[in-house]
């Protein structure tokens, strides 16, 4: 069972959900290799 998000987790929840949605769309439209290249980039 998952616990509710902490206050710290709520701070960047919207950004994480956006990134997850991008990953799903990239996977469905461009395939797994392209999706990994788009999603798995290090941010500065």
Order of alpha helices (4+ residues) and beta strands (2+ residues): alpha-alpha-alpha
